[in-house]
Amino acid sequence: MKKPLFLIFQILFLDQASKFWVKTHMTIGQEIKVIGNWFRIHFTENPGMAFGMELSGENGKLVLTLFRIIAAILIFIYLYRLTKKDSHPLLLISISMILAGAIGNIIDSMFYGVLFNESTFYEPAKLLSAEEGYAPLFHGHVVDMLYFPILKGQYPSWVPLLGSKEFIFFRPVFNLADSSITIGVFILILCQSKCYKSKDKESIPAQSDIPEETDNPETFETRILSDNEQV
């Protein structure tokens, strides 16, 4: 269990460190170009799920946070059981990454509303300031900042609903926790046959490895004589 926990803590540290820096040094909507125009740090806050999806209302936010906590607990139990079964390393890595990403976003949802004042278009947020937090416990917003507008164009006019509108790939803004979950799921899908390969099947020798008994008359006669001598 030590290696999975080490990986989880590494991802959590990088995720939270990047969010803390963005939250306390950037204003809402501010951008920093990292590599040309296709990789930017773009500060936005997400009150819902990954890539901007959300449930409506305050109750929806609370339900989403509680669901994340329950899911993280179940994933941790599953990971613990996998470590006891001496599972494939890729399986442990993928589940650890999914769990780390889930915990990273849970921290935002649970505590950021209490720890920080509100981020605005004019001023970065402050940690544990004299002002009250911007939201109660379990109602914080997830900090997103990774933006990869790799391709830009325009939809053809004949495309329903999207005709003549701007096309951007990849439009959603996300964070390291989202990336960890996505990569973990991809590893799980791509290496499914290896990850869930039965140990019992691996231990069964191939048919070619099983020595065949010969019908050599001399061998058969030798066995009979040996049995008679023992009698």
N, C-alpha and C positions, 0 to 999 in steps of 0.2 A: 504493500500500500504506500510505501515511502515515495517511490518514483512517480506514481500518479498524483500524489499530493504535492510533490515538488513542482510538477508541471502546472498544476492548478494554481498554485501560489505565484508562479512566475507570470502566468497570463493575467491573473488578478492584479498583480503589482503594475504591470505595463498598462493595463486597461484603466485602472483608477488614477495612476500618475498622469496619463494623457488627459483624462477627463478633468482632473483637478487643475491642471495647467490651463487648459482651454477655458474652463469656467471662470478662473480668476484673472486671466490675462486678455481675453477677447470679449468683444461685444456681440450680441445676437446678430447674425448675418455677416459678420466680418470674415474675410477670406485671406489666406496666406498661400501664395503659389509655391509649391514644393518642386515639382518637375513640370516646367512649361505650363500649358493650360489644361493638361489632362490629369494632373494630380494636385489637389488643393486641400488645405485645411479650411473647412467651412463650418463655422459654429452654428448649430441649430439645436433645439431641444425637442424631444419627442415624448409626448405624454402617454403614448401607447406602446405598441409592440415594435418589432424590428421593421426597419425600412418605412416608418411613418404610419403603419396601420394602428388603429386604436378602437377602443370600445367607448361609446358615448357616455357622458355624464360622470359625476364623481363616483357613483356606485360601480360603474363599469371599470374605472381606474382601480378601485379597491379590489374588485373581483379579479382583475388581471394580475395585480401584485400577489394576492393570496394564491392564485393558480400557479404563478411562477415559483413561489416558495414550496408548495406541495410537489410540483414537478421536480424541483431541485433535490428535495429530500428523497424522492423515489429513485432518481438517477444516482444519487450517492449510495443508496442501499444496493442498487444493482451493481455499481462499480465495486463496492466492497466485496460482494459475492463473487464477482469475476476474479478479483485478486486472490481469493481463496481457492479458486479452481485452476490456478496457473494458466490463465487464458492467453491467447495470442497477444503479443505486444501492440500490434496495430489496433486491436479492439480496445485495449486499455487506453491507448493514446486518444482514440476518437471519442470515447465516452468521457474521458477527463477533459477534453477540449469543450465538449458540449456542456458539461457541468460548470466549468470555469466561466464560460460565456453567460450561462444562466445566472450564476451568482453575481457576476459583474453588473448585469442590468438590474438585478434585485437590489443591490446596494444603492443604486441611483434612485429607484422607486421608493425604497423604504426611508432613506436618510437625507437625500439631497434637499428635499423641501424644508427640512428642519435645520440643516447645517449651513445653507447658503441663503442670502437674500436674493431677490429677483434679478436675473440678468436682463439688461435692457439694450436698446440699440445705441445707447450713449455711454454706458458705463459697465465694466465687468462686475461680476458678482463678488461678494466678499464672504470669506469663511468665518462663521461664528461672529458675525458683526453684532453691533448693538441693536440693529433692527431685527424684527421677527423674521423667521423663515418665510419663504414664499408659498409654502403649502404644508399641511399637516403630515404626520407620519403616515407612510404607505401611499402618499399621493405625489411623490416627487416626480420630476421629469428626467428621462434618460438623455444624457449628453451624447450627441452625435457630431462627428467632425470630419470623417474621411469621405472625400468626394472625388470621383473619377469620371468626369465628363469626357470620355475617350473619343466618342464619335458624336458629331453634331450635324444636323441636316434639317430637312423639312418633309413632312408627310405629303404625298401626292394629294391633289385636291379631291380625287374621287374616293379616298378612304373615308368611310363613315365615321362621324364624330370627331375624327382627328385630322381631317383634310386641311392642308395648308398650315397646320400648327408645327411648332418646332419639335424636332426629334433629338433626344439626347440619350446616349448610352455611355455610361451607366448613370441614371438620374438620381436614385436614392442616395441619401447621405447616411452613413452608418458609423459604427465604432469598432474597437478591437474585440469587444465581447461578441458582437454580431458576427464578426469575421471568424472568431474561434468556433462558434456554433456551426456556421456554414461549412468551414473546413472539416470539422469533426464529422458532420453528416456525410460529406463527400467521401471521406476516407472510409466510413462505414459502408457506403454503397459500393464503392469501387473495389473494396477488399472483403466483401461479404463472404465469398467462398472460403477465403483464408481465415477470416476472423471466427467464423462459426464452424470450422472444420472439426469434426468429432475426433477426440483423442482415441476412442475405441477403434475407429476406422483406420487411423494411422498405425495402430499397434498390430492390426491383422496382417500377417505376411502375405505377400503376393503368391499366387498359385505356382509361379515358376520357382519360388524359393523353397517350396515344400518338397523334400526328397521323395521320389517315387520308389515304391517297393518293386523289386524286379522278380520276375518269375523264373529266375535261373534255377535249373534243376539241381545243380551242385549246392547252391545255397540252401535250398529246401531240404536236401538230403542231410546236409551238415547239421541243420536244426533238429532233425529227427534223432540223429545219433547222439547229439548233445543232451536231448531230453531223456533218452534211454539210459545214458550214463548217470544222470542225476537220480533216476529211479533206482 
